[in-house]
């Protein structure tokens, strides 16, 4: 997006606005999803996640 004499075209402004809105929306959805996922974890899920070691992942491959 090139600005000519600090003047942005309407197409560039719309593109910037749509990109910003999409990025912001996805970030908010990510935060909500992460919060909900953490909220529904059981104590067993937390224990398994804590015990998992990097070596376990290598063996699975």
C-alpha positions as CSV (number, residue, x, y, z in Angstrom):
1,X,0.0,0.0,0.0
2,X,1.7,3.1,-1.2
3,X,0.8,6.5,0.0
4,X,1.1,9.4,-2.4
5,X,1.9,12.6,-0.5
6,X,0.5,11.0,2.7
7,X,-2.8,10.3,1.0
8,X,-4.2,6.8,1.1
9,X,-6.6,5.6,-1.5
10,X,-10.1,4.5,-0.4
11,X,-9.2,0.9,-1.4
12,X,-6.2,0.9,0.8
13,X,-8.2,2.3,3.7
14,X,-10.9,-0.3,3.3
15,X,-8.3,-3.1,3.0
16,X,-6.5,-1.9,6.2
17,X,-9.8,-1.6,8.1
18,X,-11.0,-5.1,7.0
19,X,-7.6,-6.7,7.9
20,X,-7.6,-5.0,11.3
21,X,-11.1,-6.1,12.1
22,X,-10.4,-9.7,11.1
23,X,-7.1,-9.8,13.0
24,X,-8.8,-8.3,16.1
25,X,-11.7,-10.6,15.9
26,X,-9.5,-13.7,15.6
27,X,-7.4,-12.6,18.6
28,X,-10.6,-12.1,20.7
29,X,-11.9,-15.5,19.6
30,X,-8.5,-17.1,20.5
31,X,-8.6,-15.6,24.0
32,X,-12.2,-16.7,24.6
33,X,-11.4,-20.2,23.3
34,X,-8.3,-20.5,25.5
35,X,-10.3,-19.3,28.5
36,X,-13.1,-21.8,27.9
37,X,-10.7,-24.6,27.3
38,X,-8.9,-23.9,30.6
39,X,-12.2,-23.6,32.4
40,X,-13.4,-27.1,31.3
41,X,-10.2,-28.9,32.1
42,X,-10.5,-31.6,34.7
43,X,-8.0,-32.1,37.5
44,X,-7.0,-35.3,35.6
45,X,-6.3,-33.3,32.4
46,X,-4.1,-30.9,34.3
47,X,-2.1,-33.8,36.0
48,X,-1.5,-35.5,32.6
49,X,-0.4,-32.2,31.0
50,X,2.0,-31.6,33.9
51,X,3.5,-35.1,33.8
52,X,4.1,-35.1,30.0
53,X,7.7,-34.9,29.1
54,X,9.4,-33.9,25.8
55,X,10.8,-37.5,25.5
56,X,7.3,-38.9,25.4
57,X,6.6,-36.9,22.2
58,X,9.8,-38.2,20.5
59,X,8.7,-41.8,21.3
60,X,5.3,-41.3,19.8
61,X,6.9,-40.3,16.4
